[in-house]
């Protein structure tokens, strides 16, 4: 049996600690990969849905151009998908810190 030196024991303990930490990072990496793939699938599905909706709207318009009325198509259960709504994002600034006030405070040194 070979005697273990303090250096070897320390290295073995460090390897054990690192193995636990590496396992955590591997789990995180796998979870992030799964999330990325799911996010890509959602993007692909949204694109496919938007394309299919546009084709359906085009076919609906062609049916109307071909002599069908909107009422007739509706009665037959055929409705064109609604057009996609534009998305808006809200940006808010704190009401007490407008750009003009911040600039004035910078010049005067006020807080």
VOPA-283510 format. One line per 8 residues: their letters; for each residue x, y, z of C-alpha. Coordinates in steps of 0.02 Angstrom, whole numbers, plus 32768, in hexadecimal, padded with zeros to 4 digits. Each point is the difference from the previous one (the first is absolute). Example, Ala and Ser with C-alpha at 12.3 -4.5 7.8 and 13.67 -1.06 7.14 Angstrom:
// residues 2
AS	8267,7F1F,8186  8045,80AC,7FDF
***
This chain:
// residues 111
XXXXXXXX	8000,8000,8000  8045,80AB,7FD3  7FF3,808E,807B  7F9D,8097,7FC7  8057,80A6,8016  7FAA,809D,8037  8016,8042,7F51  7FAB,7F69,7FB4
XXXXXXXX	7F72,800A,807E  7FE6,80B7,7FDA  8000,7FDE,7F46  7F82,7F73,8016  7F8F,8070,806A  800D,808B,7F80  7FD3,7F88,7F73  7F66,7FC7,8061
XXXXXXXX	7FC9,80B4,801E  801E,802B,7F4A  7F9F,7F67,7FC5  7F67,803D,8061  8010,80AE,7FB7  801E,7FBD,7F50  7F62,7F97,800E  7F9E,809D,802C
XXXXXXXX	8045,805C,7F68  7FDB,7F6B,7F8F  7F4C,7FFE,8040  7FF3,80BC,7FE1  8049,7FEE,7F51  7F84,7F76,7FD6  7F6E,8067,8042  8038,8097,7F9B
XXXXXXXX	8010,7F95,7F63  7F50,7FBD,801B  7FBE,80B0,8018  8058,803D,7F62  7FB8,7F71,7F99  7F52,801F,8046  800F,80BA,7FDB  8036,7FD9,7F4E
XXXXXXXX	7F6C,7F8A,7FED  7F8A,8089,803B  804B,807B,7F85  7FF1,7F80,7F73  7F4B,7FDA,8030  7FD3,80BA,8008  804C,801C,7F55  7FA3,7F6A,7FB8
XXXXXXXX	7F5D,803B,804F  8016,80B0,7FBA  8025,7FBB,7F53  7F6A,7F8B,8005  7F90,808E,803C  8039,806E,7F70  7FDD,7F73,7F84  7F53,7FEB,804C
XXXXXXXX	7FDE,80BC,7FF2  803B,7FFC,7F4B  7F8E,7F6C,7FD9  7F6F,8058,8057  801D,809C,7F97  800C,7F94,7F63  7F59,7FAE,802C  7FB1,80AD,8013
XXXXXXXX	804E,8038,7F5C  7FBB,7F62,7FB2  7F4E,8033,802D  7FE3,7FC4,80B2  7FC2,807F,807D  8043,8012,80AF  7F53,7FD0,8042  7FFD,7F60,7F98
XXXXXXXX	80AE,7FCF,8038  7FD5,8023,80B5  7F60,7F9B,7FF1  806A,7F70,7FBD  8071,8010,8099  808F,8049,7F9D  8050,8097,804F  80A8,8049,7FD9
XXXXXXXX	8079,8007,8091  8011,80AC,804B  8098,8063,7FCA  808F,7FFE,807B  7FFF,8092,8077  809B,8068,8012  8056,7FE6,80A6  802C,8097,8067
XXXXXXXX	807B,800B,808C  7FEE,8074,8092  8092,8060,8041  7FEB,805E,80A0  806C,8081,8052  7FEC,802C,80B5  7F90,809A,800B  807B,8057,8074
XXXXXXXX	8098,7FED,7F90  7FE3,804B,7F54  8090,801C,7F8A  7FF7,80BD,8018  8005,7FF1,80BD  8092,7F86,7FF8  8060,8076,7F8E  7FDC,8096,806F
XXXXXXX	8036,7F9E,8099  80A2,7FCF,7FA9  8027,80B6,7FD8  7FD3,8045,80AC  8043,7F6B,8061  7F56,7FE7,8054  7FC4,7F52,8029
***
